[in-house]
Amino acid sequence: METTNIICITCPKGCTLEVTHEGDTVVKVKPGCKRGHEYVQRELVDPRRMIATTVKIKGGIHPLLPVYTSAPFPKGRIRDLVLALRTVEVEAPVSVDAVVLSNVLDTGIDILASRDMEVK
């Protein structure tokens, strides 16, 4: 058995949870609410994060377009995602929530625009 301290990010409170586990199996969590206990289980098995970054845009009023993932992205593949997004260039105009890249890295997750971008 191993004990790990994990900071819960499901709410702004940011509780530090002391997690006793055997591999991916959670034995005990203290303290914490129900959401914290669910978060710990997901974090041990398949940690994911929402990602917000930018991609190049051609003909826009700004050189970069802010984008985000449509769902939490696998934490271990974030570097691959960022490297893939470096090669993306979209054409203005773009509307907020427009799909910039579908099914990125075969994860079933889309990259969406987080603002409108008008033509220069």
N, C-alpha and C positions, 0 to 999 in steps of 0.2 A: 504494500500500500504506500501511496505517496500523497503528500499534502502540498497543495499549490494555492497561492493567493491570486485571485482573479478579480479585477475591477469590472463590475457590471456596468454596461453602457446602455441598458434598455431605458433608462430614465435619467434625468439631470442630476439625481442624487449621487450616483457613482459609488455605490456601496462596494467595500472590499469584502469579498467572499472567501472564506477559508474552505477549500474543497479537498476532501479526502477521496481519492479515487484509485482504482486498479486499472491501469491502462485507460481505456475509453469509458469504463464503467464508474459512474459516480456512486460513492458509498454514502457520503455525508456532506452537507453544505451548511455552514453557519456563518454569520446570520444570513438574512436575506428573505425577500418575498417570493411568491410563486413565480413571477416573471424572471427573477434572478436565478432561480433553480433551473428553469427552462433554458435560460441563456447559457449557463455553465455547461449543460449537457450538449448544446449545439456547438459551443466554443471548443470543447474537447474533441468532438467527432468531426465537425466540418466548419471551421471558422470562416466567416464571410464578413465583408465590409461594403458599404456604399462608397462608390468612388466618384469624385468630382474633379475634373481636370479641363484642359482645353485642347482644341484641334485647330489646325490652320484653316482659314477661310479666304477664298479668292473673291475680290470685288466687294467685300463688306466694308462698313464704316470703321471697323477695327480689324487688326490682323489675326486675331484669335477668337474662336467661338467657345464659350463655356459649355461643357457637356457633363452628363452624369449617367450612371448605370441605372437601368430600369428596375433592377432588383439587386440585393446584396451579392457581391462577386466573391468567388473563392479566394481567400487571403493568400494562399500559396501561389496564385497565378497573377497577382496584381502587377508584378514586374513585366510579365509577358503582355498584359493588357496595355500598359503604358508604352511599351516599345511598339506595339501594333498601332496605337493611336498616333504615334509620331509620324507615321506614313500617310495618315488620312488628311485629305484636303477637300473641303466642301465648297460649293459655289453659292454665293449670296443671290437672292434673299433666302433666309431660313426662318421658319416660325418656331416659337417656343414649343417644346415637346415633340418636334419633328424627329423621326428616326434618322440618325446620322450613320449608324452602322448596325445592321441586323445580326443577331446570333453571333456576337463577337467571340472568337476562339471556340466556336461550337459549344458554348455554354447555355444557349437558349436565352441569353441576356442581351438586350439591345442597348445601344448608346444613344441617348436623347439630348437634343439641344435644350439648354436651360434658359435661353432668352431669344427674343426675335433679333435678327440681324438684317438690317436694310442694306440696299445696294449703295455704294459710295456715290 
